[in-house]
Amino acid sequence: MQLKRLGASKPLSDCLREVEEPEGRQRLAKVLNQGPFPHFEPSSRPGILVKVNEKGTRTEGRFINRKFD
């Protein structure tokens, strides 16, 4: 089976490096804000996540027994 490329490809190392740059962070934020919701982001506090709902509500917590609390 032969795969078709839909666009220009980049090495994975280049893609990962871009995430740490301002343009990469903006691109990531844009994708995350398009859904699906809820999604989760790291918090500034170790071991804590930020849950972001569709309306923009942000809640800090962590998963306990597969439930966000």
Distance bins in CASP14 RR format, pairs under 12 A and 6 or more apart:
PFRMAT RR
TARGET T0000
AUTHOR 0000-0000-0000
RMODE 2
METHOD distances of the structure
MODEL  1
3 9 0 0 0 0 0 1 0 0 0 0 0
8 14 0 0 0 0 0 1 0 0 0 0 0
8 15 0 0 0 0 0 1 0 0 0 0 0
9 15 0 0 0 0 1 0 0 0 0 0 0
10 16 0 0 0 0 0 1 0 0 0 0 0
10 17 0 0 0 0 1 0 0 0 0 0 0
10 18 0 0 0 0 1 0 0 0 0 0 0
11 17 0 0 0 0 1 0 0 0 0 0 0
11 18 0 0 0 0 0 1 0 0 0 0 0
12 18 0 0 0 0 0 1 0 0 0 0 0
12 19 0 0 0 0 0 1 0 0 0 0 0
13 19 0 0 0 0 0 1 0 0 0 0 0
14 20 0 0 0 0 0 1 0 0 0 0 0
14 21 0 0 0 0 0 1 0 0 0 0 0
14 24 0 0 0 0 0 1 0 0 0 0 0
15 21 0 0 0 0 0 1 0 0 0 0 0
15 24 0 0 0 0 1 0 0 0 0 0 0
15 27 0 0 0 0 0 1 0 0 0 0 0
15 28 0 0 0 0 0 1 0 0 0 0 0
16 24 0 0 0 0 0 1 0 0 0 0 0
16 28 0 0 0 0 0 1 0 0 0 0 0
17 23 0 0 0 0 0 1 0 0 0 0 0
17 24 0 0 0 0 1 0 0 0 0 0 0
18 24 1 0 1 0 0 0 0 0 0 0 0
18 25 0 0 0 0 1 0 0 0 0 0 0
18 26 0 0 0 0 0 1 0 0 0 0 0
18 27 1 0 0 1 0 0 0 0 0 0 0
18 28 0 0 0 0 1 0 0 0 0 0 0
19 25 1 0 0 1 0 0 0 0 0 0 0
19 26 0 0 0 0 0 1 0 0 0 0 0
19 27 0 0 0 0 1 0 0 0 0 0 0
19 28 1 0 0 1 0 0 0 0 0 0 0
19 29 0 0 0 0 0 1 0 0 0 0 0
19 31 0 0 0 0 0 1 0 0 0 0 0
20 28 0 0 0 0 0 1 0 0 0 0 0
21 27 0 0 0 0 1 0 0 0 0 0 0
21 28 0 0 0 0 0 1 0 0 0 0 0
22 28 0 0 0 0 0 1 0 0 0 0 0
22 29 0 0 0 0 0 1 0 0 0 0 0
23 29 0 0 0 0 0 1 0 0 0 0 0
23 30 0 0 0 0 0 1 0 0 0 0 0
24 30 0 0 0 0 1 0 0 0 0 0 0
24 31 0 0 0 0 0 1 0 0 0 0 0
24 32 0 0 0 0 0 1 0 0 0 0 0
25 31 0 0 0 0 0 1 0 0 0 0 0
25 32 0 0 0 0 0 1 0 0 0 0 0
25 41 0 0 0 0 0 1 0 0 0 0 0
26 32 0 0 0 0 0 1 0 0 0 0 0
26 33 0 0 0 0 0 1 0 0 0 0 0
27 33 0 0 0 0 0 1 0 0 0 0 0
27 34 0 0 0 0 0 1 0 0 0 0 0
28 34 0 0 0 0 0 1 0 0 0 0 0
28 39 0 0 0 0 0 1 0 0 0 0 0
28 41 0 0 0 0 1 0 0 0 0 0 0
29 35 0 0 0 0 0 1 0 0 0 0 0
29 39 0 0 0 0 0 1 0 0 0 0 0
29 41 0 0 0 0 1 0 0 0 0 0 0
29 52 0 0 0 0 0 1 0 0 0 0 0
31 39 0 0 0 0 1 0 0 0 0 0 0
32 38 0 0 0 0 0 1 0 0 0 0 0
32 39 1 0 1 0 0 0 0 0 0 0 0
32 40 0 0 0 0 1 0 0 0 0 0 0
32 41 1 0 0 1 0 0 0 0 0 0 0
32 50 0 0 0 0 0 1 0 0 0 0 0
32 52 1 0 0 1 0 0 0 0 0 0 0
32 54 0 0 0 0 0 1 0 0 0 0 0
32 56 0 0 0 0 0 1 0 0 0 0 0
33 39 0 0 0 0 1 0 0 0 0 0 0
33 41 0 0 0 0 0 1 0 0 0 0 0
33 52 0 0 0 0 1 0 0 0 0 0 0
33 53 0 0 0 0 0 1 0 0 0 0 0
33 54 0 0 0 0 1 0 0 0 0 0 0
33 55 0 0 0 0 0 1 0 0 0 0 0
33 56 0 0 0 0 1 0 0 0 0 0 0
34 54 0 0 0 0 0 1 0 0 0 0 0
35 52 0 0 0 0 1 0 0 0 0 0 0
35 53 0 0 0 0 0 1 0 0 0 0 0
35 54 1 0 0 1 0 0 0 0 0 0 0
35 56 0 0 0 0 0 1 0 0 0 0 0
36 52 0 0 0 0 0 1 0 0 0 0 0
36 53 0 0 0 0 0 1 0 0 0 0 0
36 54 0 0 0 0 1 0 0 0 0 0 0
37 51 0 0 0 0 1 0 0 0 0 0 0
37 52 1 0 0 1 0 0 0 0 0 0 0
37 53 1 0 1 0 0 0 0 0 0 0 0
37 54 1 1 0 0 0 0 0 0 0 0 0
37 55 0 0 0 0 1 0 0 0 0 0 0
37 56 0 0 0 0 1 0 0 0 0 0 0
37 57 0 0 0 0 1 0 0 0 0 0 0
37 58 0 0 0 0 0 1 0 0 0 0 0
38 49 0 0 0 0 0 1 0 0 0 0 0
38 50 0 0 0 0 1 0 0 0 0 0 0
38 51 1 0 1 0 0 0 0 0 0 0 0
38 52 1 0 0 1 0 0 0 0 0 0 0
38 53 1 0 1 0 0 0 0 0 0 0 0
38 54 1 0 0 1 0 0 0 0 0 0 0
38 55 0 0 0 0 0 1 0 0 0 0 0
38 56 0 0 0 0 1 0 0 0 0 0 0
38 57 0 0 0 0 1 0 0 0 0 0 0
38 58 0 0 0 0 1 0 0 0 0 0 0
38 59 0 0 0 0 1 0 0 0 0 0 0
38 61 0 0 0 0 0 1 0 0 0 0 0
38 68 0 0 0 0 1 0 0 0 0 0 0
39 49 0 0 0 0 1 0 0 0 0 0 0
39 50 0 0 0 0 1 0 0 0 0 0 0
39 51 1 0 0 1 0 0 0 0 0 0 0
39 52 1 0 1 0 0 0 0 0 0 0 0
39 53 0 0 0 0 1 0 0 0 0 0 0
39 54 0 0 0 0 1 0 0 0 0 0 0
39 56 0 0 0 0 0 1 0 0 0 0 0
39 58 0 0 0 0 0 1 0 0 0 0 0
39 59 0 0 0 0 0 1 0 0 0 0 0
39 68 0 0 0 0 0 1 0 0 0 0 0
40 47 0 0 0 0 0 1 0 0 0 0 0
40 48 0 0 0 0 0 1 0 0 0 0 0
40 49 1 0 1 0 0 0 0 0 0 0 0
40 50 1 0 0 1 0 0 0 0 0 0 0
40 51 1 0 1 0 0 0 0 0 0 0 0
40 52 1 0 0 1 0 0 0 0 0 0 0
40 53 0 0 0 0 0 1 0 0 0 0 0
40 58 0 0 0 0 0 1 0 0 0 0 0
40 59 0 0 0 0 1 0 0 0 0 0 0
40 60 0 0 0 0 0 1 0 0 0 0 0
40 61 0 0 0 0 1 0 0 0 0 0 0
40 62 0 0 0 0 0 1 0 0 0 0 0
40 63 0 0 0 0 1 0 0 0 0 0 0
40 68 1 0 0 1 0 0 0 0 0 0 0
41 48 0 0 0 0 0 1 0 0 0 0 0
41 49 1 0 0 1 0 0 0 0 0 0 0
41 50 1 0 1 0 0 0 0 0 0 0 0
41 51 0 0 0 0 1 0 0 0 0 0 0
41 52 1 0 0 1 0 0 0 0 0 0 0
41 56 0 0 0 0 0 1 0 0 0 0 0
41 58 0 0 0 0 1 0 0 0 0 0 0
41 59 0 0 0 0 0 1 0 0 0 0 0
41 60 0 0 0 0 0 1 0 0 0 0 0
41 61 0 0 0 0 0 1 0 0 0 0 0
42 48 0 0 0 0 1 0 0 0 0 0 0
42 49 1 0 0 1 0 0 0 0 0 0 0
42 50 1 0 0 1 0 0 0 0 0 0 0
42 51 0 0 0 0 0 1 0 0 0 0 0
42 52 0 0 0 0 0 1 0 0 0 0 0
42 60 0 0 0 0 0 1 0 0 0 0 0
42 61 0 0 0 0 0 1 0 0 0 0 0
42 62 0 0 0 0 0 1 0 0 0 0 0
43 49 1 0 1 0 0 0 0 0 0 0 0
43 50 1 0 1 0 0 0 0 0 0 0 0
43 51 0 0 0 0 1 0 0 0 0 0 0
43 52 0 0 0 0 0 1 0 0 0 0 0
43 58 0 0 0 0 1 0 0 0 0 0 0
43 59 0 0 0 0 0 1 0 0 0 0 0
43 60 1 0 1 0 0 0 0 0 0 0 0
43 61 1 0 0 1 0 0 0 0 0 0 0
43 62 0 0 0 0 1 0 0 0 0 0 0
44 50 0 0 0 0 1 0 0 0 0 0 0
44 60 0 0 0 0 1 0 0 0 0 0 0
45 60 1 0 0 1 0 0 0 0 0 0 0
45 61 0 0 0 0 1 0 0 0 0 0 0
45 62 0 0 0 0 1 0 0 0 0 0 0
46 62 0 0 0 0 0 1 0 0 0 0 0
47 60 0 0 0 0 0 1 0 0 0 0 0
47 61 0 0 0 0 1 0 0 0 0 0 0
47 62 1 0 0 1 0 0 0 0 0 0 0
47 63 0 0 0 0 1 0 0 0 0 0 0
47 64 0 0 0 0 0 1 0 0 0 0 0
48 58 0 0 0 0 0 1 0 0 0 0 0
48 59 0 0 0 0 0 1 0 0 0 0 0
48 60 1 0 1 0 0 0 0 0 0 0 0
48 61 1 0 1 0 0 0 0 0 0 0 0
48 62 1 0 1 0 0 0 0 0 0 0 0
48 63 0 0 0 0 0 1 0 0 0 0 0
48 64 0 0 0 0 0 1 0 0 0 0 0
48 68 0 0 0 0 0 1 0 0 0 0 0
48 69 0 0 0 0 0 1 0 0 0 0 0
49 58 0 0 0 0 0 1 0 0 0 0 0
49 59 0 0 0 0 1 0 0 0 0 0 0
49 60 1 0 0 1 0 0 0 0 0 0 0
49 61 1 0 1 0 0 0 0 0 0 0 0
49 62 1 0 0 1 0 0 0 0 0 0 0
49 63 1 0 0 1 0 0 0 0 0 0 0
49 64 0 0 0 0 0 1 0 0 0 0 0
49 68 1 0 0 1 0 0 0 0 0 0 0
49 69 0 0 0 0 0 1 0 0 0 0 0
50 56 0 0 0 0 0 1 0 0 0 0 0
50 57 0 0 0 0 0 1 0 0 0 0 0
50 58 1 0 1 0 0 0 0 0 0 0 0
50 59 1 0 0 1 0 0 0 0 0 0 0
50 60 1 0 1 0 0 0 0 0 0 0 0
50 61 1 0 0 1 0 0 0 0 0 0 0
50 62 0 0 0 0 0 1 0 0 0 0 0
50 68 0 0 0 0 0 1 0 0 0 0 0
51 57 0 0 0 0 1 0 0 0 0 0 0
51 58 1 0 0 1 0 0 0 0 0 0 0
51 59 1 0 1 0 0 0 0 0 0 0 0
51 60 1 0 0 1 0 0 0 0 0 0 0
51 61 1 0 0 1 0 0 0 0 0 0 0
51 62 0 0 0 0 1 0 0 0 0 0 0
51 63 0 0 0 0 1 0 0 0 0 0 0
51 67 0 0 0 0 0 1 0 0 0 0 0
51 68 1 0 1 0 0 0 0 0 0 0 0
51 69 0 0 0 0 0 1 0 0 0 0 0
52 58 1 0 1 0 0 0 0 0 0 0 0
52 59 0 0 0 0 1 0 0 0 0 0 0
52 60 0 0 0 0 0 1 0 0 0 0 0
52 68 0 0 0 0 0 1 0 0 0 0 0
53 59 1 0 0 1 0 0 0 0 0 0 0
53 68 0 0 0 0 0 1 0 0 0 0 0
59 68 0 0 0 0 1 0 0 0 0 0 0
59 69 0 0 0 0 1 0 0 0 0 0 0
60 68 0 0 0 0 0 1 0 0 0 0 0
60 69 0 0 0 0 0 1 0 0 0 0 0
61 67 0 0 0 0 0 1 0 0 0 0 0
61 68 1 0 0 1 0 0 0 0 0 0 0
61 69 1 0 0 1 0 0 0 0 0 0 0
62 68 1 0 0 1 0 0 0 0 0 0 0
62 69 1 0 0 1 0 0 0 0 0 0 0
63 69 1 0 0 1 0 0 0 0 0 0 0
END
